[in-house]
Amino acid sequence: MKKTYRIRKARMEDVRDIHSLLNYFAERRELLPRSLSEIYESLQQFSVAVDGEKIVGTCALYVTWAGLAEVKALAVAPHYQGKGLGKRLLKTVIQEAKRIGVETLFTLTIREGLFQKYGFKRTRKSELPHKVWTECVRCPYFPESCIETSLTLQLKKHTDRARQRRLTDRFMSTSTPMIPSEPVAPPTSPPIRSSRKP
């Protein structure tokens, strides 16, 4: 009998398991570390994959600006990879983005393949709003040796390009923008530093 896993919105009781899963990958420098308080504050953004009562995957939708949102924190526990949970989580987040009227989804990732299967295309980092990089300062690779690729997915056609551009320009304006470098070679998985598993 084939095992079935549920995808659902995250709840308060999931926070510690989400924290543990995300920081498992953060220790391997595959995701940014997240504190418990960050997860509590953004809990409504998270969807989770569940095996019984166990959290085995997570993904978040973070609205950044008018018509723009980020896919964040996509992670599946090692023993549950290869079962289609990453695809289901990403599909759930894309559907949620469409439901709330997002025009453009973006992500920063070292694993492009899954996103490209859903139509995400490479985009220069300089084309994304500068506020996107506020979390990047916590990354050990920022800014000169960034290993992530930026990808975008257009969910809607922009009806008024000039208006959208003005909004984006105002949002992006900073005195000295700091944008991470583009990867010069295809990313490789960073070395594993710990054998601890979630």
N, C-alpha and C positions, 0 to 999 in steps of 0.2 A: 504494500500500500504506500502510495506517494505521500510524503509529509507535506502539509500545508502550513504556510506562515501567514500571519496577518500583518497588514500595514494599517496603522492608525495614527491619529494625532497623539503627540506626547502628553503625558500627565505629570502631575507633581511627583508622584511616587517613582517616576522614571529618571529623575534628574541625576541621581548618583550613578546609575548604570550608564546613562548617556555620557556623563563626565568621564567615567572609567574607560569607556570604549574610545572616545575621542582622544583622550590623553595616551592611550596605548599607541595610537598612530602618531601622536605628537612626539612621543619619545623616539620614534623612528624618523622624525623630521618629515613625515608625509602629510601632516596637518598642523595647523597652529594649535598651541595649547589653549584650553578654555577653563576658566575658573568655574566653581559651582555657582557663584553669584551671576556670572555672565549667562549661564544656562538657565537659571531661574528667571532672569530678566527677559530672556528671549524665548522662553519655553513655548509660547504660542506659535513660533515659527517652525518648530520641529515636527517631523513625522518620524515614526519608528517602525521597524520590522520586529515582530514578536514571535518567539517560539514558545508557546504556552504563556508563561508570565515573564520569560527572559527576553530582555532587549538584546537583539542580535544585529541591528542595523539602525542607522539614523541618517537624516538629511534635513536641511533647513532651507526655507525661502526667506530671504532678507530684502525687504523693499528699501531701495537706496534713494530714489528720486522719482519725479513724475515719469511714469511709464517704464521705470528701470528697476530690476531686482536681481539679486545674486543667489545662485545655488551654492550653499555652504555646507560644510561638515558632512559630506557624503562618506559614510564609512560602514563597512560590514565586517563583523568579527571574523577572524581568520578561518575558523572551522565551518563557517557558513558561506564562505565565498564560493562562487561557481554555481549557485542555486537560483540565480536570477533576482536576488533581493536588491542589488544595486540598481538594476533596471526598473524594478517595481517602485523603488523609492524615488528615483529620478522622474519616472512617469507621473507619479503622484504629485510631485512638486511642480512639474510643468502644467498639469491640469489645474492646480491651485492658482498658479500664476495667471493662466488664461481666465479663470473664474473671477479674479479680482481686477482684471483689466491691464495687466502688465503688457507692455509692447515689446520690450527687449529683456531677455534673460542673459546673464553672463556668469561665468565661473572662472576661477583661477585654479589650475590643477596640474599635477605631474602625470596624470593618467588621462590622456585625451580620448582614447578609443571609445569608451562608453558614451561620452558626450557627443562625439561625432556621429555615432549610430542614430542619435536623436536629432540630428541636423545642426548641431553647434558647429560654428566655423571659427577658425583662428582670427583674432583681432589684435591689432597693436595695442599694447598697454596704454600708450599715450592717448588713445581714443576713448578711454574710460574716464569717468569723473575722478578728480584727485581725491575726493573723500574715500574712495575705494581703498586707498593705500593706508588709511589710519591704522588698520590692524597689522599691516605688513611690517611696521617698525619692530614688532615683536619677533619677527622671523630672523633666524641666524643668517639667512642668505640675502637679506635686504641691505642696500639696494643694488650693489654691484654684481652680485652673483645669483640673482633670482633664478630658480629652477622651474618656476611655474609658467605655464602658457595661459594666456587669456583667450577665452572662447565666448562667442555670443550666439544667441538664437533669437531671430526675429519672430515674434508671435503675432504681431499686427503691423500693417504698413503705417508709417507715419503720415497722418493726414495733413499736417501743417509743418513741413520740414523747417521753415524759417523760425517759427515759434519754438519748436522743440530745440533748435540750435541755440536760440537766445537763452532759454531756460538752462540748458546744459552749460553754456558758456558762463552764466552767472554762478551756477553751482560749482563749476570747476575753478573759478578764479581764486588764485592764491598768490602771495607775493613771491614765493620760491617753491614751485611744485617739485616734489621729489617722486619720481616714477621709477619703479624697479626696472632693472635691465631685462632685455629679452633673452631667453635661453639661447646659447650659441650652438648647442648640440642637443639631440633628443635627451630628455631627462632619464636618468636611471634611478632606481630605488636607492635611497641613502642606506648606508650600512646599519644593520640592526645592532642596537646598543644594549638591549635587555631581553631576557627570555621570558619576562613576566607576561602573562596573557590575561585578557579581561575575563 
